Amino acid sequence: MSQFWQNRAVCVTGGAGFLGKVVTRKLDERGAREIFVPTLEQYDLVDPQAIDRLLDDANPDIIIHLAAHVGGIGANREHPAEFFYDNLMMGVQLMHKAWQRGVEKFVAIGTVCAYPKFTPVPFKEDDLWIGYPEETNAPYGLAKKMLLVQSQAYRDQYDFNSIFLLPVNLYGPGDNFNPQSSHVIPALIRKCVEAQEANQPSIEVWGDGSPTREFLYVEDAAEGIVMAAEFYNESLPVNLGSGNEISIKDLAEKITDLTGYRGEIIWNRDKPNGQPRRALDITRAYDKFGFRAKVDFNEGLKATIDWYLANKNSVK
């Protein structure tokens, strides 16, 4: 229990989602006085009038803005305009109105997609502006990146306490396993399980397997966000990651092994690879508020697979 949270009402946008459910649970465990979770059906945060209603109803001391319109490479390629507009309008209007209402603190959640395509590895926060993001997810990445610009501008001019966090790719129980919009880990898990059940000789995976990614277990990500919300009060953006980089080829082989699928992996080289490498420098998060990921990657993958196996008949 934390005295900090016991005295504050918190609004968690996206609090009913994959990451949001874990964040709200951790806030509850810390004794948050009131946790308000707006739903899309009640509050379309692209609409400024809905934001006004939300702030009236929640009256928050702190806003943790997790809500986002997200998806994998395929979804980003099919809906770039929606991803740009929805994410930009949600974030910019919400932060502006939070400042107008005198909200004590705003926690903006960015994305690793904001980094330039050829950022030196490991990605350091100071390199965010050295180039253009990877093309397939640039509209989404740039829309979220504007929250960093806004956060710093509002702190400079208005002394508004907002912070900006950059989580790497997340995974874990409760992830999105929809083939049309899922990210690589849940997509691979579902493909392997379904192929095994159907006795299919192979699965197809986009690209050539050479890109690398870093993944952060959802429990770790939520812990980092809550720690930053309590202890971090500066303008510098902060990476949240695990510090472990793996190629998509090695990841696919690891998931086939853990799911027990023995078929062949066929690489569709006509499909995009996405960003060539993605791994974060995680020094700042530890230096500024003591965050370090704890969950072993293999253990996290096993827990994610177990969750999917237990819930696959009810997921979309």
TAWONOR-V336852 format. One record per helix or strand of 3 or more residues. SS is the DSSP state (H for helix, E for strand). FROM is the first residue (numbers start at 1). TO is the last residue. If there is no record, write none. Layout:
BEGIN
[[SS FROM TO] [SS FROM TO]]
END
This chain:
BEGIN
[[H 3 6] [E 9 13] [H 18 29] [E 34 36] [H 48 58] [E 62 65] [H 73 78] [H 80 101] [E 105 109] [H 112 114] [H 125 127] [H 135 158] [E 162 167] [E 169 171] [H 184 197] [E 202 206] [E 212 217] [H 218 231] [E 238 240] [E 245 247] [H 248 259] [E 264 268] [H 283 289] [H 297 311]]
END
